[in-house]
């Protein structure tokens, strides 16, 4: 079996490559990455030590894809920040997430590869999520059951309408999803699309706009300042989170039993049981690291932000026995252990 992972030196791509090496010992795995994200270069020695070939390449350039036939193309590359393009410079976002997705589809068609595509929960429109009824609890916001199509106290299902703005980032990923559907219809492409929520864990180099768990843990370890931004500045915004190892378990199943997954498009996330507010995350970080740091408050809400996002994975759970096995506390503990073990490299990236 030959597997090409684009974005293969990134957070999810590198973890997935190493996980698949353990599952498919004889597979040829190639990881292609442009190393745009600071810290991704630290993953190359890990890949090579596992007999995984790294190829420097950019999905925006058709000539960068490796030659030959592949059984799978797993598309993990993207500009992942919801704030991308809002500074008035959307070129990298669009060429990576839209043009790059087109090039991946063409590469999969040329190689005869089956496609597994990582999309995002940010394809759901902002207005519908923000206007759905909510209540304020002691440590978090929570959605109410109010009859909004596709949204309930359990989260957002695939039945939620897709009409409306969702951020430039969310649009690019939805555009890629729609391209995949056209390739499936026109060319018979075999594909799986996972709409991922917040994915976290070791080897994520967190920033303010992406990678909140790692950002929060590293701030506690290194004594950096943080801020609760938006929605009154109380830190009650909520996201569901999924440990990257749980995601890798699912994708490995999709690779090894692809015929039973072909055509799947849906939510893959931690769900309500694995959700956390920023305020709750702070308490967990204090418990795990033993450190307490300064956290300021800024009441002004940033563009494209969300008070709440929790994915309803009922449709996923109906077709598989897979469930997230690692809870939020474990996620913080695992990330903390990784930060402590790699503190010198992480401090150099700051």
C-alpha positions as CSV (number, residue, x, y, z in Angstrom):
1,X,0.0,0.0,0.0
2,X,1.2,3.5,-0.9
3,X,-0.1,6.5,1.1
4,X,0.5,10.2,0.4
5,X,-0.3,12.6,3.2
6,X,-0.3,16.2,2.2
7,X,0.4,18.5,5.1
8,X,2.3,15.6,6.4
9,X,4.7,17.5,8.7
10,X,1.9,19.4,10.3
11,X,0.2,18.6,13.6
12,X,-2.5,16.1,12.3
13,X,-0.5,14.9,9.3
14,X,2.6,13.9,11.2
15,X,0.7,12.2,14.1
16,X,-1.4,10.4,11.5
17,X,1.6,9.2,9.5
18,X,3.2,7.8,12.7
19,X,-0.1,6.1,13.7
20,X,-0.5,4.5,10.3
21,X,3.0,3.2,10.4
22,X,2.1,1.3,13.6
23,X,-1.1,-0.1,11.9
24,X,0.4,-0.7,8.4
25,X,3.9,-1.8,9.0
26,X,4.7,-2.6,5.4
27,X,3.0,0.5,3.8
28,X,5.0,3.1,1.9
29,X,4.1,6.4,3.5
30,X,5.1,9.8,2.0
31,X,4.6,13.0,3.8
32,X,4.5,16.2,1.7
33,X,4.6,19.6,3.4
34,X,5.8,23.2,2.6
35,X,6.8,23.8,6.2
36,X,4.9,27.1,6.3
37,X,3.8,26.6,9.9
38,X,6.5,27.4,12.4
39,X,7.6,24.2,14.3
40,X,6.6,21.8,11.5
41,X,10.2,21.2,10.8
42,X,10.6,19.5,14.2
43,X,8.4,16.7,12.9
44,X,10.7,15.7,10.1
45,X,13.2,13.7,12.3
46,X,10.2,11.9,13.9
47,X,8.9,10.9,10.5
48,X,12.3,9.7,9.1
49,X,13.0,7.7,12.3
50,X,9.8,5.7,11.5
51,X,10.9,5.1,7.9
52,X,8.4,7.6,6.5
53,X,9.6,9.6,3.6
54,X,9.4,13.4,3.8
55,X,9.1,15.4,0.6
56,X,9.2,19.2,0.7
57,X,6.4,20.3,-1.5
58,X,3.4,22.7,-1.8
59,X,-0.1,21.7,-2.8
60,X,-0.3,25.1,-4.6
61,X,2.3,23.7,-7.1
62,X,1.2,20.8,-9.3
63,X,4.8,19.8,-10.0
64,X,5.5,19.2,-6.3
65,X,3.4,16.1,-6.0
66,X,5.4,12.8,-6.1
67,X,5.1,10.6,-9.2
68,X,3.5,7.2,-9.4
69,X,0.3,5.5,-8.2
70,X,-0.9,5.9,-4.6
71,X,-3.6,3.9,-2.9
72,X,-4.6,6.8,-0.7
73,X,-4.2,10.6,-0.7
74,X,-5.0,11.9,2.8
75,X,-5.4,15.7,2.6
76,X,-4.3,17.3,5.9
77,X,-2.8,20.5,4.6
78,X,-4.6,23.8,5.0
79,X,-4.4,27.3,6.3
80,X,-6.3,26.5,9.5
81,X,-6.8,29.9,11.1
82,X,-10.4,31.3,11.1
83,X,-8.8,34.8,11.2
84,X,-6.9,34.1,7.9
85,X,-7.5,36.7,5.3
86,X,-9.2,39.2,7.6
87,X,-6.1,41.5,7.4
88,X,-7.0,42.1,3.8
89,X,-4.5,39.5,2.4
90,X,-6.5,36.4,1.5
91,X,-4.2,35.1,-1.2
92,X,-2.4,32.4,0.8
93,X,-5.7,31.2,2.3
94,X,-7.5,30.9,-1.0
95,X,-4.6,29.4,-3.0
96,X,-3.8,26.8,-0.3
97,X,-7.4,25.8,0.7
98,X,-9.1,26.1,-2.7
99,X,-6.5,25.9,-5.4
100,X,-4.6,23.4,-3.3
101,X,-7.7,21.2,-2.8
102,X,-8.2,21.2,-6.6
103,X,-4.6,20.1,-7.1
104,X,-5.1,17.3,-4.6
105,X,-8.2,16.2,-6.4
106,X,-6.4,16.1,-9.7
107,X,-3.5,14.3,-8.1
108,X,-5.8,11.7,-6.6
109,X,-7.5,11.3,-10.0
110,X,-4.1,11.0,-11.8
111,X,-2.7,8.5,-9.2
112,X,-5.9,6.4,-9.0
113,X,-5.9,7.2,-5.3
114,X,-8.8,7.1,-2.8
115,X,-9.2,10.4,-1.0
116,X,-9.6,11.2,2.7
117,X,-10.2,14.9,3.2
118,X,-10.0,16.8,6.5
119,X,-12.6,19.5,6.5
120,X,-13.8,21.6,9.4
121,X,-16.8,22.4,11.6
122,X,-16.4,26.0,10.5
123,X,-18.4,25.2,7.4
124,X,-21.6,25.9,9.4
125,X,-22.7,29.5,9.1
126,X,-22.0,31.9,11.9
127,X,-25.4,33.7,12.2
128,X,-27.3,30.5,12.7
129,X,-24.9,29.4,15.5
130,X,-24.8,32.8,17.2
131,X,-28.6,33.4,17.0
132,X,-29.5,30.1,18.5
133,X,-30.7,30.4,22.1
134,X,-28.2,30.0,24.9
135,X,-27.9,30.3,28.6
136,X,-25.0,31.5,30.8
137,X,-24.0,29.0,33.5
138,X,-21.4,29.4,36.2
139,X,-18.4,28.4,34.1
140,X,-19.7,28.3,30.5
141,X,-22.3,29.1,28.0
142,X,-24.7,26.4,26.9
143,X,-27.1,26.0,24.0
144,X,-30.8,25.5,24.6
145,X,-33.2,23.2,22.8
146,X,-35.3,25.7,20.7
147,X,-36.1,23.9,17.5
148,X,-33.5,25.5,15.3
149,X,-32.9,23.1,12.4
150,X,-29.8,21.1,13.1
151,X,-28.9,22.8,16.4
152,X,-29.7,21.6,19.9
153,X,-28.2,21.4,23.3
154,X,-26.3,18.4,22.0
155,X,-24.6,20.5,19.3
156,X,-24.7,21.1,15.6
157,X,-25.6,18.2,13.3
158,X,-25.1,17.8,9.5
159,X,-28.8,18.9,9.1
160,X,-27.9,22.5,9.9
161,X,-28.5,24.8,6.9
162,X,-25.4,25.9,5.1
163,X,-26.8,29.3,3.9
164,X,-24.9,32.3,5.2
165,X,-21.4,33.6,5.9
166,X,-19.0,31.3,7.8
167,X,-15.6,33.2,7.6
168,X,-13.3,33.1,4.7
169,X,-11.6,30.1,6.1
170,X,-14.9,28.2,6.5
171,X,-15.9,29.1,3.0
172,X,-12.6,27.7,1.5
173,X,-13.2,24.4,3.2
174,X,-16.8,24.2,2.2
175,X,-15.8,25.0,-1.4
176,X,-13.3,22.1,-1.2
177,X,-16.1,19.8,0.1
178,X,-18.3,20.8,-2.9
179,X,-15.4,20.2,-5.3
180,X,-15.1,16.7,-3.9
181,X,-18.8,16.0,-4.5
182,X,-18.4,17.1,-8.2
183,X,-15.4,14.9,-8.7
184,X,-17.3,12.0,-7.2
185,X,-20.1,12.5,-9.6
186,X,-18.1,13.4,-12.7
187,X,-15.1,11.1,-12.4
188,X,-16.1,8.5,-9.9
189,X,-13.6,9.6,-7.3
190,X,-13.8,7.5,-4.1
191,X,-13.7,9.9,-1.1
192,X,-14.4,10.4,2.6
193,X,-14.8,13.8,4.2
194,X,-14.4,14.4,7.9
195,X,-15.7,17.7,9.3
196,X,-13.3,18.0,12.2
197,X,-13.9,20.2,15.3
198,X,-11.0,21.3,17.5
199,X,-8.3,18.7,17.4
200,X,-5.5,18.9,20.0
201,X,-2.7,17.1,21.6
202,X,1.1,16.7,21.5
203,X,3.1,18.3,18.7
204,X,0.6,21.1,18.1
205,X,2.3,24.5,18.1
206,X,-0.6,26.5,19.4
207,X,-1.2,30.2,18.5
208,X,-3.9,32.7,19.5
209,X,-5.9,31.9,16.4
210,X,-5.5,28.2,16.2
211,X,-4.5,25.5,18.7
212,X,-6.0,26.8,21.9
213,X,-5.2,23.8,24.2
214,X,-1.5,23.8,23.4
215,X,-1.5,27.6,23.6
216,X,-3.1,27.5,27.1
217,X,-0.8,24.7,28.4
218,X,2.4,26.3,27.1
219,X,1.4,29.7,28.6
220,X,1.0,28.0,32.0
221,X,4.3,26.2,31.7
222,X,6.3,29.1,30.4
223,X,4.6,31.9,32.4
224,X,3.1,33.7,29.5
225,X,0.1,36.0,29.6
226,X,-3.3,35.1,28.2
227,X,-6.6,36.8,27.7
228,X,-10.2,36.0,27.6
229,X,-11.3,37.7,24.4
230,X,-14.9,38.5,23.5
231,X,-18.4,37.7,24.9
232,X,-17.9,39.9,27.9
233,X,-14.4,38.7,28.6
234,X,-15.5,36.1,31.1
235,X,-13.9,33.1,29.3
236,X,-17.2,31.2,29.0
237,X,-16.9,30.4,25.3
238,X,-17.1,26.6,24.7
239,X,-15.6,24.3,22.1
240,X,-15.6,20.5,21.9
241,X,-12.1,19.0,21.6
242,X,-10.8,15.7,20.2
243,X,-7.5,14.2,21.0
244,X,-5.4,13.7,17.8
245,X,-4.9,10.1,18.7
246,X,-8.7,9.5,18.7
247,X,-8.8,11.1,15.2
248,X,-6.0,8.9,14.0
249,X,-7.8,5.8,15.3
250,X,-10.8,6.8,13.2
251,X,-8.8,7.6,10.0
252,X,-6.9,4.3,10.3
253,X,-10.3,2.5,10.3
254,X,-11.3,4.5,7.2
255,X,-8.1,3.5,5.5
256,X,-8.3,-0.2,6.4
257,X,-12.1,-0.5,5.8
258,X,-12.5,2.1,3.1
259,X,-15.3,0.5,1.2
260,X,-17.6,0.8,4.2
261,X,-16.8,4.5,4.6
262,X,-16.8,5.6,0.9
263,X,-19.1,8.5,0.4
264,X,-19.1,9.6,4.1
265,X,-19.3,13.3,4.8
266,X,-20.0,14.3,8.4
267,X,-18.9,15.6,11.8
268,X,-15.9,14.1,13.6
269,X,-15.4,15.7,16.9
270,X,-15.3,15.4,20.7
271,X,-19.0,16.3,21.2
272,X,-20.7,17.6,24.3
273,X,-19.0,15.1,26.6
274,X,-15.6,16.4,25.5
275,X,-16.3,20.1,25.5
276,X,-14.6,22.8,27.6
277,X,-14.8,26.5,28.2
278,X,-11.8,28.7,28.4
279,X,-12.5,29.3,32.1
280,X,-12.7,25.5,32.6
281,X,-9.5,25.0,30.6
282,X,-7.7,27.4,32.8
283,X,-8.7,25.5,35.9
284,X,-7.5,22.2,34.3
285,X,-4.2,23.8,33.3
286,X,-3.7,25.1,36.9
287,X,-4.5,21.6,38.3
288,X,-2.2,19.8,35.9
289,X,0.8,22.2,35.8
290,X,0.6,23.6,39.3
291,X,1.0,27.1,37.9
292,X,-1.2,30.1,37.9
293,X,-0.7,32.9,35.4
294,X,-2.1,36.3,34.6
295,X,-5.2,36.2,32.4
296,X,-6.6,39.5,31.3
297,X,-10.1,40.3,30.0
298,X,-11.2,41.9,26.7
299,X,-14.9,42.1,26.3
300,X,-14.8,42.9,22.5
301,X,-15.7,40.0,20.3
302,X,-13.4,39.3,17.4
303,X,-14.8,38.9,13.8
304,X,-15.9,35.4,12.9
305,X,-15.7,34.2,16.6
306,X,-18.3,31.9,18.1
307,X,-19.8,31.8,21.5
308,X,-20.3,28.1,21.3
309,X,-19.4,25.3,19.0
310,X,-20.2,21.7,19.8
311,X,-20.6,19.0,17.1
312,X,-23.4,16.5,17.3
313,X,-21.8,13.3,16.1
314,X,-25.0,11.2,16.2
315,X,-24.7,10.3,12.5
316,X,-21.1,9.2,13.0
317,X,-21.9,7.1,16.0
318,X,-24.7,5.4,14.2
319,X,-22.3,3.9,11.6
320,X,-19.3,3.0,13.8
321,X,-18.3,1.7,17.2
322,X,-15.6,4.4,17.3
323,X,-15.9,6.8,20.2
324,X,-13.5,9.4,21.6
325,X,-11.6,7.6,24.3
326,X,-9.4,10.4,25.7
327,X,-11.2,13.1,27.7
328,X,-10.2,16.8,28.2
329,X,-8.2,16.2,31.4
330,X,-6.2,13.5,29.6
331,X,-5.7,15.9,26.7
332,X,-4.3,18.6,29.0
333,X,-2.1,16.1,30.8
334,X,-0.7,14.6,27.6
335,X,0.0,18.0,26.1
336,X,1.7,19.1,29.4
337,X,4.0,16.0,29.3
338,X,5.0,16.8,25.7
339,X,5.7,20.5,26.5
340,X,7.9,19.6,29.4
341,X,9.8,17.0,27.3
342,X,10.4,19.5,24.5
343,X,10.6,22.8,26.3
344,X,13.9,23.9,24.8
345,X,12.6,23.5,21.2
346,X,9.3,25.2,22.1
347,X,11.0,28.1,23.7
348,X,13.2,28.6,20.6
349,X,10.0,28.8,18.5
350,X,8.5,31.6,20.7
